[in-house]
C-alpha cells in the first residue's frame, strides 16, 4: 500500500534524480570547447576563430571550427605540394589526430614538423560547402626563456657620425622563446624618460618572426641634428616576469671629425719612396757629371753646390706634393733654357751640364734656385 510517507520519499528521490540529470548535463556542456551544434537554421561560426595558432614541437593542440547550422564538417591540411587533402587520415592510435564535438574540434596530440602549415574546415550542408575557415599552425622547436627575453642580433649599438643631416637606424630585437597565446611581449625605444615619439624625425618599424619567438623594433632618425648627440636612446625588451623579465640597453650618437682619406694616404705612401729614389738617382748622376774625372775643373763649383744643398735642406726639411707634381714641367723648361746657357755672361760652356743638374737639385730641395740670392 502506498502511504503518504512513501509518496514523500518517492518525490524526494525523483527531485534528486532530476537535479542530478541537470547537473550532469551542465557538466557535459561546460566541458565542451564548442557549443552543441544546431543542424537547422542559418550557417555561422559561434565563436571568433583564430587565424594563427602556436605550439611547441611534440605538444597537443586543439584547432577550432565552432559553428551552427551545418550538417557535417570536413577538415583539410595543406601538404608540402601546396595541395589540400582531407585530414585527419584514417587510422587509430593515441598519437593520431582526431576530431571531437561533431568534428568542430581537430585535436593534434603530438605536433610534428609537417603540421607546421595551414588547416581548413569546411561547413557542409546537403553536400555543398557553405562556409570555410583557415587557420595557420606554427610548430616551433624553441624553448621558453626561464629568465625572460634576451637581446639578439642586430644588437643596439652606439653610432658614430662625421656629418649632420644623414639618417641613422637603431635596432632593438628580443628573443622571447616559444610564444603562447596572449603572451606579453614588449620591445620599445625610449628617449631618456620620454616616449619614443620624442620628435617627428623619429620613426618606428616593428618586425616579428612567423612563430613570434623574436620581436624587434627599428628606430630610424632622419636628418640627425646636434641635439641628437646629447640624448640617451634606451632599448627595452620585457615580458610579464617584471624585473627579471626586463632588459635595457642605452646607446648614444657621437659626432667626430672625418678622418683623412685612405686614398690620399696610399698616394703619399707610394709617392714618398718613389720621390726619394728619383732624388737619389738624380743627385748621383749630377755629382758624377759635375765632379767626375771629366769635370775636374769643376770640383770647386761642385763643393759649393753640395754646401748650398746642405744649407737649403736645413732651412726647409720637408717638401710638398705640389712641388713634386710640377717637377716635370720645370724639367721641360730647363731643357728649353739649356740652349741659351752658352750666352750667359758668367757661366762657361763647359759648366752648362753641371749648372743644369744643380738647378734640378735646387728645385727638388727648395722649390726654386736663384744664384743671384745668397
Secondary structure, 3 states (H helix, E strand, C coil): CCCHHHHHHHHHHHHHHHHHHHHHHHHHHHCCCCCCCCCCCCCEECCCCCCEEEEECCCCEEEECCEECCCEEEEEEECCCCCEEEECCCCCCCCCCEEECCCCEEEECCCCHHHCCEEEEEEEECCEEEEEEEEEEEEECCCCCCCCCEECCCCCCCEEECCCCCCEEEEEEEECCCCCCCCCCEEEEEECCECCCCCCCEEEEEEECCCCCEEEEEEEECCCCHHHHHCCEEEEEECCCHHHHEEEEEECEEECCCCCCHHHHHHHHHHHHHHHHHHHHHHHHHHHHHHCHHHHHHHHHHHHHHHHHHHHHHHCCCCCHHHHHCHHHHHHHHHHHHCCHHHCCCCCHHHHHHHHHHHHHHHHHHCCCCCCCC
